[in-house]
């Protein structure tokens, strides 16, 4: 067993989401993995031999308080380390997870490794908190919401997508976390993902977001591939005029309010006007 510390989705000094990668973790018990993750204080990925003939390797994911079915940034970290260590030499890579088999594509770009993690087709829960409930939990006024609907969307795990009118509101908000988590329980979603748009001079749209995960052991996450993928699907559904046939790219900035700037690339494939693929692109660096 060996632990390698990484950071994923970094977009500047001190940015990105830390992720310990534990190689050859087959001998560890679930309780030992959970305790190690609590000691690390970060989402962690444990790499084991696959027990499925269809998979190359087995990843288990933990946050300080519980095990998760899947984690995109930890998948990027684990894949990067496996390639760097010479333990994987082919792409795509099929990874066994609690959520099912995840397909990962990677390519070397000089000293960096570009990793693309395929997600699933989007699903939307039939119910979501009311605007009044959301505003109360986020401690913002109703005037700060856009007219687009609040929806709980998943391309792997459900995240509540909340459209806000101003980036400044997004970055300065201080939620009531107990109320926020109670709403997550009530509406079967795993976190809030409020976002706001920034239009650059060249017409590019940057989507700024913050992730407040449900009882993970910390109140905010600096970079969340699962939520960014759900946001990409939401944007493709709510703003079809911004998409075209083939793969569409949405650039999402996260972690800025924490002083840990991160950038996530969410890609959505459109075929005949319908979403036919979802993917997150990112890089991991060793610490």
Helices and strands as residue ranges (DSSP letters): E 2-8, E 17-23, H 30-40, E 44-48, E 57-63, E 66-68, H 72-84, E 93-97, E 100-109, E 112-119, E 123-124, H 131-138, G 142-144, E 151-154, E 159-163, H 167-172, H 177-186, E 191-199, E 205-213, H 225-238, G 240-242, E 246-254, G 256-258, E 262-271, E 274-282, E 284-286
